Amino acid sequence: MGNEQRLPGGRIVYDPRGTVTAEPQELAPRLESLAGIRLGVLDNTKWNASQLLRETVARLQEDSNFAEIRRYAKESFSRTADPELLDRIARETDAVITAIGD
């Protein structure tokens, strides 16, 4: 294996970091304002994510009047979001916030 190293005495140590390769992705254009947008809130289902997102939305609402706020949740924090969910969010919202919430 490429991520292993043999120590004196014969023990093998594995480097858990691995290698990630990904194509660069272009960022979406920045919105001029949050006023009047459809805000998506994606909860990754970690223990504190919901609380963090509620408080973040409350702070954002102090300065912005959203047309609507739509809430979504991943099935599991340990997996990527279902592509169908991501497509739905893209259709139904103008901007999305998410949080890890550890």
N, C-alpha and C positions, 0 to 999 in steps of 0.2 A: 504494500500500500504506500502511496505517496505521502501520507500524513503520519507516518510512524517513525520513531527513532529508537534504535537499540542502545541501551545503556550498558556500561561495563557490568559484567555479571550476567548478561543475557536478557535482562528485562526489557520489555517493549513499552514505550510510552507513545500514546496517540495524541495528536494535536486535534482537538475537537472543532477548531475554527473552520476548517474546510476552505474551499475556494468558491466564490460566487461570481458568475459572469452574467451580465445583463446588458442589454442594449440601452443606450442613453434614451431617456424619454423627455420630450419637450413639455414644459410646464404650461398649464392653462393661463391665459391672460389674466392679469389682476383686475378685479372689479373696481370700478370708479367709486362705488359706494355700496354699503350693505342695505340701504333703505329700499324697501319694496321688493326685495328678492325672496325667493323660496329657499329657505335654509334647510339643508339636510343635516341630521345629527346621527352619526354612525357609532353605535356602542359596540365595542369589541367583546363585551361580556366579561371582562376581568372584574375583580371584586370592587374596585373603586371607580371604574370608568363611568358608571351611571351618575354617581354623585358629582364627579369632576365635570361631566358634560352639562348637567343641570345648572351648576354654578356658573360655568362658562357662558351658557345661553342666557342666563339671567343678567350677567354683566353686559353681554352684547346688546340685549334688549334695552338697556339703559340709554344707549346711544343710537340704536337703529330700530326702525319700525319695519319688521319683516311682513311680507305678504302672507306667509305661512311658515310654519316650522313642522317638518316631517321627521319622525324618528324611525330609525332602523336598527337592527341588531344582527350581528354575525351569529352563526350557529355555534361556533366555538372559537375561543380566543387563540387556540393553538393552530388554527388553520386559516388560510387566506379566505377572504370573503368569496362567496359563490358568485361567479361571473354574471348570473342572472340577476342577483341582488344589485351588483354594481351597475349593470345596464339600467335597471329600474331607477336607481338613485340618480343616474345621469339624466334620465328622461324627466324625472319629477322635480328636480331641484336645480338651482342656479349656482349654489356653493355648498360645500360640505365641511363639517368639522368632525373630528374623531379624536379619541384619546385611548391611551393604553391603560392607565389607571391602576398601576401596581401599588 
